[in-house]
Amino acid sequence: MVGDELSKKAQAVFLGVAIGDALGATTEFMTSHEIKAKYKVHKKIRGGGWLGVKPGQVTDDTEMSLAIAQAILAEEKWNLGAIADNFLTWMRNKPIDIGATVRKGITNYRLKGELEVPVNHWDAGNGALMRMAPVALFTLGDDHLLKRYSLEQARLTHNHPLSDAACICIGQMVHAALLGADRFQLHAMARELIAEHKTFRFNNYKGLASGYVVDTMQTVLHYFFTTASFEECLIGVVNQGGDADTTGAIAGMLCGAFYGPESLPKQWLNKLDKQVKNEIEVSSSKLIQLSPWIAKDSHIQEISGNLWDYYDQGYVVAITTNGKVSKAGRNVMVRGTAKQAAEKFPALAEALGTQISNSGNHVYDLGNRVVSFPVEHSPWEVPDLHLIVQSCRELRRLTDNNNWQKVIVPRPGCGGGGLSWREVKPLLEPHFDERFLIINAVTR
Ligand SMILES: [Mg+2]
């Protein structure tokens, strides 16, 4: 699937959350009978409800999802502390609605700085589940990452096996739907959840739609599997009442992934708060661009082996370096490809040390077809992603200016530096074209 098409589908997932939230806010805490008496069928984004929202206004479900998205996009990586900080800022700004468990979790972070609440029997609410959209988008293509990040974000406020299981299940269903799974495949995934936790069974749906994560999942799954469009499913869900904004948000997420962008009713989309809609569209595209799925699809050419074999074939060789200069004026080249280069070219450490002392930690043409590629400020620090991006840009410029045709670069920061290639690769994408080869270098 091409990136643009997936971007649109990603937007549909997150817009689905906001639509379900805005539509369901009207009927939250009502019973299905009360809804029927008042609206016959509630199918307009009309505002109101117990919170008295404006038409198109969203609540905590969408706001907390955006808080997660903002934290990821700020540094283009997963940062649980940043998510917790954003939650705290959001809480301090007096949101229109906030769940009791969410408040307790964020307060726990504020008081103790802890990123996980203790296991709690009462944490089986749907408050972690409702904010899964950004996690699902950001981890598309990697089930292991999905599970890990789902649980991390969930346990900021909710630590309960049923909440955990529901978060992972919905995340996996969104992943599968985004990549084209059909109804039967998605149903099989729901059955897997039920095999693990029978309580989620949703045949003979009893109409309970509370904030208990089991009721929520049953409502969403029941309507998802018994309707045939985004609109029909969402109308079914929000007319069930109960925690209608959250069941709506979760159903919207799943339906957005499954039915796609064309399925979102225009009359609902046009009613959404403009600023929220814009932010969601931009964030969703960015999140999916960062996902392993897109990165895997990339044009980046990779091999593994010995860097210097390629040097012998005429490649310009980048060596991953740090910005540390010894008292003697030599760059500290004690690890990986830098160490190999220093052994091969004895004058190199001094040449690079002089450059760094004069002009800072940058990409330099060091002669002999060797260039520096800074990944960290000193060998004792962890690699810096911003520095890696800067180095990509500089190496690209140098390559263009010198008209080099073959450049080989070790996976930056991924050897002794300890970064994961999955995390780093998307950073390289925009800068490296077919002239560049990435090597998973043998350094011993
Ligand atoms: Mg809400």
Residues whose N, C-alpha, C, O or C-beta is under 5 A from the ligand:
A	BS01	MG	T59 D60 D61 D97 D245
